[in-house]
Amino acid sequence: METKQIIQNEGTFDKEPFINFPESFKRSKKYVELISLVKKITFHKSMEVKEGYVLDNMIRASLLFTVCFYSNTSSLLYHYLGELRKKSPLGVKENTDLLRLFLDLSLGELATKNIKTEEEFYSPHYLAMKEAAFQAKIDVSKIEEFIKVIKNGNIFEVGKNLGFSKEVINYLEYSEECSKSFKTSLATVTLRELTLPLNFRIIRDNLPNESKYSKYREFLSKHIELDESEHSSLMKKALEEQEDVEGLIDVMIKFYTLRKKVYDACLRKEAIY
């Protein structure tokens, strides 16, 4: 199959149109490293080379990211509610801005009608993503099996038994580790919401013009719309209230370093799972 090369205009990235980090983050010496990593992912070769196995892997990777994201989003809300309850058994607090932000985010991701599925009920974006993969005739049975059997199991062992690549297992393990505290959940969720529209836009705009990718294209478009109109500003507000900027950036850098390795794996001529 002929390889299609897409040249990205990195000059437009200099203005950081959708990277809405607070000034406290931009003042950090580590911020340059973080943005450099975001660029490497955004302009990754896996988004330029549209061969069959690359496209299949990118859609599998998208499904993988949504699964990780739901775990961290629900954990973020859970941990914050726990902190709220520690301060007041009744959960009474004068300023509940952060709680409102996290509830809005959870509604938009975990139980939304923003992106339609075959069933007209409130559902996570994962279901729409899975339907898009089915339409494109991409086998995602392994991640379906993973979701069924993981529950209280060991992610490494389950992933290994299902034949996941080591890059995918490492990414899943760190994502699960990050879901165990408010700070690390916050770091992973905000990083995704602030940067994913960049990736989604490039993938969507460079998809082959074939009907089998129409649901995937719609999924990306709706997600871009949701992230840019609501979630980016919500996450910026959440980060503005945090004091441990350096610690949050450290988590973000590690999380996206592992994510980039999954993108690297997408280019190889075997499925990532």
Secondary structure, 3 states (H helix, E strand, C coil): CCCCCCCCCHHHHHHCCCCCCCHHHHCCCCHHHHHHHHHHHHCCHHHCCCCHHHHHHHHHHHHHHHHHHHHHHHHHHHHHHHHHHHHCCCCCCCCCHHHHHHHHHHHHHHCECCCCCCCCCCECHHHHHHHHHHHCCCCCHHHHHHHHHCCCCCHHHHHHHHCCCHHHHHHHHHHHHHCCCHHHHHHHHHHHHHHHHHHHHHHHHCCCCCHHHHHHHHHHHHHHHHHHHHHHHHHHHHHHCCCCHHHHHHHHHHHHHHHHHHHHHHCCCCCCC
